[in-house]
Amino acid sequence: MSTMSMAPTLGRNMLLDAARAAARHAYAPYSNFAVGAAVLTSTGQIFTGCNVENAAYGSTLCAERGAVMAMVAAGFREIDTVAVIGPDGPCWPCGACRQVLAEFGCRRVLVEGHEVAFAELLPHAFGPTP
Ligand code: THU
């Protein structure tokens, strides 16, 4: 875990770099598609994750959800930004990860060459309160 409080551009690059570093630990022998993710909490902590595949393919976990699980296990529940790095250009979070990111209030998404509001990725997100 680390904290982040610096100029916005530097902060964005730092979060993408953290995702890139996590991608190096990806366990993706089946797809050969290594992904890294980093979530920045609303209070400045960074948590990372990588995809971890399994011989029973459905047991695979995406990088983004790995990062969110690490965040929650450390006692944090509010995501400001998620950064994702894939092997080949912009890697947008899958639908399941979008739903999990929404649960913890994610506001912003960074992928290579793009920065978008989370609501653009998951408009009308499902939640218990309308
Ligand atoms: N994957 C992620 O980790 N995050 C994404 O946003 C898209 C897909 C992983 C799942 C699987 O291990 C591999 O990439 C190929 O789908």
Backbone and ligand atoms as CSV (ligand in chain L), in Angstrom:
chain,resi,resn,atom,element,x,y,z
A,1,MET,N,N,0.844,-1.191,0.000
A,1,MET,CA,C,0.000,0.000,0.000
A,1,MET,C,C,0.882,1.243,0.000
A,2,SER,N,N,0.460,2.242,-0.770
A,2,SER,CA,C,1.180,3.511,-0.738
A,2,SER,C,C,0.153,4.626,-0.816
A,3,THR,N,N,0.577,5.840,-0.595
A,3,THR,CA,C,-0.359,6.952,-0.692
A,3,THR,C,C,0.032,7.833,-1.864
A,4,MET,N,N,-0.947,8.610,-2.334
A,4,MET,CA,C,-0.692,9.430,-3.497
A,4,MET,C,C,-1.243,10.825,-3.271
A,5,SER,N,N,-0.409,11.813,-3.317
A,5,SER,CA,C,-0.879,13.188,-3.220
A,5,SER,C,C,0.124,14.059,-3.960
A,6,MET,N,N,-0.133,14.233,-5.246
A,6,MET,CA,C,0.776,15.026,-6.055
A,6,MET,C,C,0.025,15.592,-7.243
A,7,ALA,N,N,0.757,16.275,-8.105
A,7,ALA,CA,C,0.107,16.915,-9.254
A,7,ALA,C,C,-0.685,15.895,-10.058
A,8,PRO,N,N,-1.850,16.308,-10.603
A,8,PRO,CA,C,-2.748,15.357,-11.257
A,8,PRO,C,C,-2.104,14.501,-12.344
A,9,THR,N,N,-1.304,15.106,-13.239
A,9,THR,CA,C,-0.727,14.322,-14.331
A,9,THR,C,C,0.225,13.276,-13.797
A,10,LEU,N,N,1.052,13.701,-12.860
A,10,LEU,CA,C,1.993,12.779,-12.230
A,10,LEU,C,C,1.217,11.668,-11.524
A,11,GLY,N,N,0.129,12.052,-10.855
A,11,GLY,CA,C,-0.707,11.081,-10.152
A,11,GLY,C,C,-1.292,10.054,-11.100
A,12,ARG,N,N,-1.762,10.519,-12.254
A,12,ARG,CA,C,-2.340,9.593,-13.243
A,12,ARG,C,C,-1.282,8.612,-13.730
A,13,ASN,N,N,-0.106,9.159,-14.052
A,13,ASN,CA,C,0.967,8.281,-14.543
A,13,ASN,C,C,1.384,7.292,-13.470
A,14,MET,N,N,1.375,7.757,-12.243
A,14,MET,CA,C,1.787,6.884,-11.141
A,14,MET,C,C,0.811,5.722,-10.972
A,15,LEU,N,N,-0.466,6.025,-11.116
A,15,LEU,CA,C,-1.471,4.965,-10.961
A,15,LEU,C,C,-1.374,3.970,-12.126
A,16,LEU,N,N,-1.172,4.480,-13.323
A,16,LEU,CA,C,-0.979,3.585,-14.478
A,16,LEU,C,C,0.299,2.767,-14.316
A,17,ASP,N,N,1.345,3.381,-13.776
A,17,ASP,CA,C,2.597,2.639,-13.540
A,17,ASP,C,C,2.390,1.526,-12.512
A,18,ALA,N,N,1.598,1.811,-11.491
A,18,ALA,CA,C,1.317,0.789,-10.474
A,18,ALA,C,C,0.572,-0.381,-11.113
A,19,ALA,N,N,-0.360,-0.069,-12.021
A,19,ALA,CA,C,-1.102,-1.125,-12.729
A,19,ALA,C,C,-0.147,-1.920,-13.619
A,20,ARG,N,N,0.755,-1.210,-14.286
A,20,ARG,CA,C,1.729,-1.867,-15.181
A,20,ARG,C,C,2.629,-2.817,-14.389
A,21,ALA,N,N,3.042,-2.375,-13.218
A,21,ALA,CA,C,3.906,-3.214,-12.374
A,21,ALA,C,C,3.148,-4.469,-11.939
A,22,ALA,N,N,1.877,-4.306,-11.600
A,22,ALA,CA,C,1.078,-5.463,-11.162
A,22,ALA,C,C,0.890,-6.451,-12.309
A,23,ALA,N,N,0.770,-5.929,-13.532
A,23,ALA,CA,C,0.571,-6.818,-14.702
A,23,ALA,C,C,1.735,-7.791,-14.848
A,24,ARG,N,N,2.899,-7.398,-14.379
A,24,ARG,CA,C,4.059,-8.299,-14.498
A,24,ARG,C,C,3.882,-9.556,-13.644
A,25,HIS,N,N,2.968,-9.488,-12.672
A,25,HIS,CA,C,2.723,-10.655,-11.812
A,25,HIS,C,C,1.510,-11.464,-12.265
A,26,ALA,N,N,0.899,-11.064,-13.357
A,26,ALA,CA,C,-0.301,-11.774,-13.822
A,26,ALA,C,C,-0.003,-13.256,-14.007
A,27,TYR,N,N,-0.986,-14.061,-13.657
A,27,TYR,CA,C,-0.890,-15.507,-13.914
A,27,TYR,C,C,-1.921,-15.804,-14.998
A,28,ALA,N,N,-1.462,-15.819,-16.235
A,28,ALA,CA,C,-2.385,-15.940,-17.369
A,28,ALA,C,C,-1.882,-16.958,-18.393
A,29,PRO,N,N,-1.660,-18.213,-17.939
A,29,PRO,CA,C,-1.109,-19.208,-18.867
A,29,PRO,C,C,-2.105,-19.655,-19.931
A,30,TYR,N,N,-3.393,-19.428,-19.723
A,30,TYR,CA,C,-4.410,-19.913,-20.661
A,30,TYR,C,C,-4.714,-18.889,-21.748
A,31,SER,N,N,-4.844,-17.634,-21.351
A,31,SER,CA,C,-5.146,-16.595,-22.351
A,31,SER,C,C,-3.888,-15.893,-22.843
A,32,ASN,N,N,-2.837,-15.960,-22.049
A,32,ASN,CA,C,-1.623,-15.206,-22.364
A,32,ASN,C,C,-1.926,-13.703,-22.465
A,33,PHE,N,N,-2.898,-13.248,-21.699
A,33,PHE,CA,C,-3.338,-11.843,-21.726
A,33,PHE,C,C,-3.147,-11.291,-20.310
A,34,ALA,N,N,-1.982,-10.702,-20.065
A,34,ALA,CA,C,-1.646,-10.223,-18.714
A,34,ALA,C,C,-2.242,-8.840,-18.471
A,35,VAL,N,N,-2.960,-8.719,-17.352
A,35,VAL,CA,C,-3.610,-7.447,-17.011
A,35,VAL,C,C,-3.189,-7.038,-15.602
A,36,GLY,N,N,-3.008,-5.741,-15.422
A,36,GLY,CA,C,-2.748,-5.188,-14.089
A,36,GLY,C,C,-3.730,-4.065,-13.822
A,37,ALA,N,N,-4.112,-3.903,-12.566
A,37,ALA,CA,C,-5.035,-2.826,-12.195
A,37,ALA,C,C,-4.550,-2.174,-10.911
A,38,ALA,N,N,-4.868,-0.893,-10.771
A,38,ALA,CA,C,-4.567,-0.181,-9.534
A,38,ALA,C,C,-5.774,0.675,-9.179
A,39,VAL,N,N,-6.214,0.582,-7.940
A,39,VAL,CA,C,-7.294,1.454,-7.487
A,39,VAL,C,C,-6.719,2.484,-6.524
A,40,LEU,N,N,-7.150,3.705,-6.729
A,40,LEU,CA,C,-6.801,4.805,-5.818
A,40,LEU,C,C,-8.019,5.070,-4.953
A,41,THR,N,N,-7.861,5.001,-3.635
A,41,THR,CA,C,-9.008,5.246,-2.758
A,41,THR,C,C,-9.241,6.753,-2.638
A,42,SER,N,N,-10.395,7.100,-2.111
A,42,SER,CA,C,-10.723,8.519,-1.938
A,42,SER,C,C,-9.809,9.167,-0.902
A,43,THR,N,N,-9.122,8.352,-0.107
A,43,THR,CA,C,-8.203,8.907,0.898
A,43,THR,C,C,-6.739,8.729,0.495
A,44,GLY,N,N,-6.489,8.321,-0.760
A,44,GLY,CA,C,-5.130,8.383,-1.293
A,44,GLY,C,C,-4.305,7.108,-1.263
A,45,GLN,N,N,-4.893,5.996,-0.845
A,45,GLN,CA,C,-4.132,4.736,-0.862
A,45,GLN,C,C,-4.255,4.068,-2.235
A,46,ILE,N,N,-3.240,3.313,-2.587
A,46,ILE,CA,C,-3.259,2.581,-3.850
A,46,ILE,C,C,-3.174,1.079,-3.567
A,47,PHE,N,N,-4.065,0.335,-4.224
A,47,PHE,CA,C,-4.025,-1.134,-4.148
A,47,PHE,C,C,-3.981,-1.681,-5.562
A,48,THR,N,N,-3.240,-2.753,-5.730
A,48,THR,CA,C,-3.081,-3.301,-7.077
A,48,THR,C,C,-3.565,-4.752,-7.148
A,49,GLY,N,N,-3.812,-5.183,-8.363
A,49,GLY,CA,C,-4.197,-6.571,-8.611
A,49,GLY,C,C,-3.772,-6.977,-10.006
A,50,CYS,N,N,-3.725,-8.282,-10.242
A,50,CYS,CA,C,-3.434,-8.804,-11.585
A,50,CYS,C,C,-4.409,-9.944,-11.832
A,51,ASN,N,N,-4.585,-10.302,-13.093
A,51,ASN,CA,C,-5.483,-11.430,-13.334
A,51,ASN,C,C,-4.805,-12.734,-12.915
A,52,VAL,N,N,-5.617,-13.595,-12.330
A,52,VAL,CA,C,-5.141,-14.904,-11.881
A,52,VAL,C,C,-6.074,-15.943,-12.485
A,53,GLU,N,N,-5.546,-16.677,-13.457
A,53,GLU,CA,C,-6.379,-17.651,-14.166
A,53,GLU,C,C,-6.335,-18.999,-13.472
A,54,ASN,N,N,-7.206,-19.891,-13.946
A,54,ASN,CA,C,-7.298,-21.211,-13.341
A,54,ASN,C,C,-7.641,-22.235,-14.411
A,55,ALA,N,N,-7.188,-23.466,-14.190
A,55,ALA,CA,C,-7.480,-24.548,-15.128
A,55,ALA,C,C,-8.983,-24.722,-15.288
A,56,ALA,N,N,-9.734,-24.471,-14.238
A,56,ALA,CA,C,-11.193,-24.380,-14.338
A,56,ALA,C,C,-11.454,-22.914,-14.703
A,57,TYR,N,N,-11.600,-22.631,-15.987
A,57,TYR,CA,C,-11.531,-21.256,-16.488
A,57,TYR,C,C,-12.423,-20.270,-15.729
A,58,GLY,N,N,-13.588,-20.737,-15.331
A,58,GLY,CA,C,-14.538,-19.852,-14.654
A,58,GLY,C,C,-14.067,-19.372,-13.295
A,59,SER,N,N,-13.023,-20.002,-12.780
A,59,SER,CA,C,-12.487,-19.586,-11.483
A,59,SER,C,C,-11.462,-18.456,-11.607
A,60,THR,N,N,-11.241,-18.020,-12.830
A,60,THR,CA,C,-10.314,-16.892,-13.072
A,60,THR,C,C,-10.840,-15.616,-12.421
A,61,LEU,N,N,-9.921,-14.811,-11.908
A,61,LEU,CA,C,-10.315,-13.495,-11.378
A,61,LEU,C,C,-9.562,-12.412,-12.143
A,62,CYS,N,N,-10.306,-11.377,-12.555
A,62,CYS,CA,C,-9.705,-10.255,-13.278
A,62,CYS,C,C,-8.846,-9.407,-12.351
A,63,ALA,N,N,-7.945,-8.656,-12.983
A,63,ALA,CA,C,-7.041,-7.770,-12.252
A,63,ALA,C,C,-7.796,-6.730,-11.418
A,64,GLU,N,N,-8.831,-6.157,-11.998
A,64,GLU,CA,C,-9.562,-5.085,-11.305
A,64,GLU,C,C,-10.199,-5.601,-10.024
A,65,ARG,N,N,-10.833,-6.779,-10.133
A,65,ARG,CA,C,-11.476,-7.314,-8.927
A,65,ARG,C,C,-10.436,-7.730,-7.902
A,66,GLY,N,N,-9.267,-8.197,-8.359
A,66,GLY,CA,C,-8.187,-8.505,-7.419
A,66,GLY,C,C,-7.780,-7.268,-6.622
A,67,ALA,N,N,-7.686,-6.146,-7.316
A,67,ALA,CA,C,-7.298,-4.896,-6.641
A,67,ALA,C,C,-8.374,-4.465,-5.644
A,68,VAL,N,N,-9.627,-4.619,-6.041
A,68,VAL,CA,C,-10.724,-4.223,-5.134
A,68,VAL,C,C,-10.737,-5.125,-3.894
A,69,MET,N,N,-10.504,-6.419,-4.087
A,69,MET,CA,C,-10.489,-7.345,-2.936
A,69,MET,C,C,-9.369,-6.955,-1.962
A,70,ALA,N,N,-8.202,-6.588,-2.505
A,70,ALA,CA,C,-7.082,-6.179,-1.644
A,70,ALA,C,C,-7.452,-4.914,-0.868
A,71,MET,N,N,-8.123,-3.988,-1.540
A,71,MET,CA,C,-8.533,-2.736,-0.896
A,71,MET,C,C,-9.484,-2.995,0.270
A,72,VAL,N,N,-10.493,-3.814,-0.003
A,72,VAL,CA,C,-11.499,-4.082,1.037
A,72,VAL,C,C,-10.863,-4.836,2.208
A,73,ALA,N,N,-9.982,-5.783,1.894
A,73,ALA,CA,C,-9.328,-6.563,2.957
A,73,ALA,C,C,-8.465,-5.681,3.845
A,74,ALA,N,N,-7.996,-4.552,3.296
A,74,ALA,CA,C,-7.165,-3.633,4.073
A,74,ALA,C,C,-8.006,-2.590,4.810
A,75,GLY,N,N,-9.327,-2.653,4.631
A,75,GLY,CA,C,-10.195,-1.774,5.406
A,75,GLY,C,C,-10.651,-0.515,4.695
A,76,PHE,N,N,-10.522,-0.468,3.367
A,76,PHE,CA,C,-10.937,0.715,2.603
A,76,PHE,C,C,-12.105,0.340,1.693
A,77,ARG,N,N,-13.003,1.317,1.476
A,77,ARG,CA,C,-14.233,1.000,0.740
A,77,ARG,C,C,-14.660,2.046,-0.264
A,78,GLU,N,N,-13.828,3.038,-0.501
A,78,GLU,CA,C,-14.242,4.083,-1.436
A,78,GLU,C,C,-13.183,4.303,-2.506
A,79,ILE,N,N,-13.560,4.004,-3.734
A,79,ILE,CA,C,-12.613,4.122,-4.854
A,79,ILE,C,C,-12.804,5.453,-5.560
A,80,ASP,N,N,-11.704,6.163,-5.739
A,80,ASP,CA,C,-11.738,7.357,-6.573
A,80,ASP,C,C,-11.513,6.964,-8.037
A,81,THR,N,N,-10.380,6.306,-8.301
A,81,THR,CA,C,-9.980,6.019,-9.685
A,81,THR,C,C,-9.460,4.593,-9.808
A,82,VAL,N,N,-9.769,3.971,-10.940
A,82,VAL,CA,C,-9.143,2.687,-11.266
A,82,VAL,C,C,-8.321,2.877,-12.534
A,83,ALA,N,N,-7.123,2.322,-12.550
A,83,ALA,CA,C,-6.270,2.316,-13.747
A,83,ALA,C,C,-6.069,0.867,-14.164
A,84,VAL,N,N,-6.131,0.623,-15.466
A,84,VAL,CA,C,-5.993,-0.749,-15.968
A,84,VAL,C,C,-4.990,-0.766,-17.127
A,85,ILE,N,N,-4.116,-1.746,-17.099
A,85,ILE,CA,C,-3.132,-1.929,-18.182
A,85,ILE,C,C,-3.232,-3.359,-18.715
A,86,GLY,N,N,-3.417,-3.464,-20.020
A,86,GLY,CA,C,-3.413,-4.775,-20.678
A,86,GLY,C,C,-2.183,-4.890,-21.555
A,87,PRO,N,N,-2.079,-5.999,-22.266
A,87,PRO,CA,C,-0.864,-6.222,-23.062
A,87,PRO,C,C,-0.825,-5.416,-24.353
A,88,ASP,N,N,-1.972,-4.884,-24.787
A,88,ASP,CA,C,-2.049,-4.404,-26.147
A,88,ASP,C,C,-3.056,-3.257,-26.262
A,89,GLY,N,N,-2.644,-2.043,-25.911
A,89,GLY,CA,C,-3.558,-0.896,-26.036
A,89,GLY,C,C,-4.546,-0.826,-24.894
A,90,PRO,N,N,-5.555,0.048,-25.026
A,90,PRO,CA,C,-6.495,0.274,-23.932
A,90,PRO,C,C,-7.222,-1.005,-23.515
A,91,CYS,N,N,-7.262,-1.277,-22.245
A,91,CYS,CA,C,-7.930,-2.474,-21.718
A,91,CYS,C,C,-9.040,-2.010,-20.789
A,92,TRP,N,N,-10.255,-1.970,-21.305
A,92,TRP,CA,C,-11.395,-1.484,-20.512
A,92,TRP,C,C,-11.890,-2.584,-19.582
A,93,PRO,N,N,-12.298,-2.229,-18.361
A,93,PRO,CA,C,-12.799,-3.244,-17.417
A,93,PRO,C,C,-14.004,-4.002,-17.982
A,94,CYS,N,N,-14.059,-5.291,-17.721
A,94,CYS,CA,C,-15.194,-6.100,-18.180
A,94,CYS,C,C,-16.451,-5.734,-17.391
A,95,GLY,N,N,-17.573,-6.260,-17.837
A,95,GLY,CA,C,-18.847,-5.922,-17.200
A,95,GLY,C,C,-18.917,-6.295,-15.731
A,96,ALA,N,N,-18.407,-7.488,-15.396
A,96,ALA,CA,C,-18.450,-7.925,-13.991
A,96,ALA,C,C,-17.615,-6.985,-13.120
A,97,CYS,N,N,-16.454,-6.593,-13.627
A,97,CYS,CA,C,-15.597,-5.682,-12.850
A,97,CYS,C,C,-16.247,-4.309,-12.709
A,98,ARG,N,N,-16.931,-3.857,-13.749
A,98,ARG,CA,C,-17.618,-2.557,-13.659
A,98,ARG,C,C,-18.632,-2.577,-12.521
A,99,GLN,N,N,-19.373,-3.674,-12.420
A,99,GLN,CA,C,-20.375,-3.769,-11.354
A,99,GLN,C,C,-19.713,-3.740,-9.975
A,100,VAL,N,N,-18.591,-4.436,-9.838
A,100,VAL,CA,C,-17.884,-4.478,-8.548
A,100,VAL,C,C,-17.272,-3.110,-8.230
A,101,LEU,N,N,-16.728,-2.441,-9.239
A,101,LEU,CA,C,-16.169,-1.103,-9.027
A,101,LEU,C,C,-17.267,-0.120,-8.619
A,102,ALA,N,N,-18.468,-0.282,-9.200
A,102,ALA,CA,C,-19.594,0.602,-8.879
A,102,ALA,C,C,-19.987,0.480,-7.408
A,103,GLU,N,N,-19.862,-0.730,-6.891
A,103,GLU,CA,C,-20.228,-0.996,-5.492
A,103,GLU,C,C,-19.461,-0.091,-4.533
A,104,PHE,N,N,-18.242,0.264,-4.927
A,104,PHE,CA,C,-17.390,1.056,-4.045
A,104,PHE,C,C,-17.186,2.475,-4.575
A,105,GLY,N,N,-18.159,2.918,-5.368
A,105,GLY,CA,C,-18.251,4.343,-5.727
A,105,GLY,C,C,-17.225,4.863,-6.709
A,106,CYS,N,N,-16.628,3.979,-7.497
A,106,CYS,CA,C,-15.571,4.404,-8.435
A,106,CYS,C,C,-16.041,5.579,-9.306
A,107,ARG,N,N,-15.197,6.587,-9.440
A,107,ARG,CA,C,-15.581,7.807,-10.161
A,107,ARG,C,C,-14.883,7.994,-11.503
A,108,ARG,N,N,-13.709,7.389,-11.652
A,108,ARG,CA,C,-12.892,7.703,-12.820
A,108,ARG,C,C,-12.176,6.456,-13.290
A,109,VAL,N,N,-11.950,6.359,-14.589
A,109,VAL,CA,C,-11.259,5.194,-15.148
A,109,VAL,C,C,-10.122,5.667,-16.041
A,110,LEU,N,N,-8.953,5.082,-15.844
A,110,LEU,CA,C,-7.790,5.363,-16.692
A,110,LEU,C,C,-7.381,4.087,-17.392
A,111,VAL,N,N,-7.318,4.142,-18.716
A,111,VAL,CA,C,-6.676,3.083,-19.488
A,111,VAL,C,C,-5.729,3.791,-20.435
A,112,GLU,N,N,-4.879,3.068,-21.095
A,112,GLU,CA,C,-3.873,3.725,-21.944
A,112,GLU,C,C,-4.538,4.690,-22.915
A,113,GLY,N,N,-4.181,5.959,-22.803
A,113,GLY,CA,C,-4.668,6.971,-23.742
A,113,GLY,C,C,-6.060,7.514,-23.476
A,114,HIS,N,N,-6.715,7.054,-22.392
A,114,HIS,CA,C,-8.079,7.511,-22.106
A,114,HIS,C,C,-8.271,7.759,-20.616
A,115,GLU,N,N,-9.051,8.789,-20.332
A,115,GLU,CA,C,-9.527,9.023,-18.972
A,115,GLU,C,C,-11.009,9.347,-19.076
A,116,VAL,N,N,-11.858,8.541,-18.443
A,116,VAL,CA,C,-13.305,8.763,-18.569
A,116,VAL,C,C,-13.971,8.688,-17.195
A,117,ALA,N,N,-15.135,9.326,-17.121
A,117,ALA,CA,C,-15.953,9.212,-15.918
A,117,ALA,C,C,-16.481,7.779,-15.839
A,118,PHE,N,N,-16.503,7.230,-14.642
A,118,PHE,CA,C,-16.973,5.848,-14.492
A,118,PHE,C,C,-18.395,5.681,-15.034
A,119,ALA,N,N,-19.220,6.702,-14.856
A,119,ALA,CA,C,-20.620,6.623,-15.303
A,119,ALA,C,C,-20.729,6.401,-16.807
A,120,GLU,N,N,-19.700,6.759,-17.551
A,120,GLU,CA,C,-19.713,6.496,-18.997
A,120,GLU,C,C,-19.608,4.999,-19.282
A,121,LEU,N,N,-18.927,4.293,-18.395
A,121,LEU,CA,C,-18.744,2.851,-18.590
A,121,LEU,C,C,-19.938,2.052,-18.087
A,122,LEU,N,N,-20.595,2.558,-17.059
A,122,LEU,CA,C,-21.727,1.817,-16.492
A,122,LEU,C,C,-22.849,2.786,-16.115
A,123,PRO,N,N,-23.540,3.315,-17.140
A,123,PRO,CA,C,-24.659,4.201,-16.838
A,123,PRO,C,C,-25.795,3.391,-16.216
A,124,HIS,N,N,-26.576,4.023,-15.381
A,124,HIS,CA,C,-27.725,3.372,-14.730
A,124,HIS,C,C,-27.290,2.101,-14.001
A,125,ALA,N,N,-26.171,2.191,-13.284
A,125,ALA,CA,C,-25.662,1.013,-12.572
A,125,ALA,C,C,-26.705,0.496,-11.590
A,126,PHE,N,N,-26.769,-0.806,-11.473
A,126,PHE,CA,C,-27.661,-1.394,-10.480
A,126,PHE,C,C,-27.129,-1.092,-9.076
A,127,GLY,N,N,-28.033,-0.781,-8.174
A,127,GLY,CA,C,-27.666,-0.607,-6.771
A,127,GLY,C,C,-28.914,-0.811,-5.937
A,128,PRO,N,N,-28.740,-1.095,-4.652
A,128,PRO,CA,C,-29.913,-1.369,-3.802
A,128,PRO,C,C,-30.799,-0.147,-3.603
A,129,THR,N,N,-30.196,1.047,-3.736
A,129,THR,CA,C,-31.018,2.262,-3.604
A,129,THR,C,C,-31.155,2.911,-4.986
A,130,PRO,N,N,-32.366,3.265,-5.403
A,130,PRO,CA,C,-32.571,3.794,-6.765
A,130,PRO,C,C,-31.940,5.162,-6.965
L,1,THU,N1,N,-9.113,-9.642,-17.786
L,1,THU,C1,C,-8.825,-8.799,-16.762
L,1,THU,O1,O,-8.075,-9.126,-15.840
L,1,THU,N2,N,-9.383,-7.575,-16.784
L,1,THU,C2,C,-10.129,-7.073,-17.806
L,1,THU,O2,O,-10.564,-5.934,-17.753
L,1,THU,C3,C,-10.412,-7.902,-18.972
L,1,THU,C4,C,-10.003,-9.338,-18.868
L,1,THU,C5,C,-8.465,-10.954,-17.802
L,1,THU,C6,C,-9.339,-12.147,-17.577
L,1,THU,C7,C,-8.537,-13.234,-18.257
L,1,THU,O3,O,-7.562,-13.726,-17.367
L,1,THU,C8,C,-7.828,-12.525,-19.387
L,1,THU,O4,O,-7.861,-11.154,-19.068
L,1,THU,C9,C,-8.454,-12.751,-20.748
L,1,THU,O5,O,-9.800,-12.474,-20.736
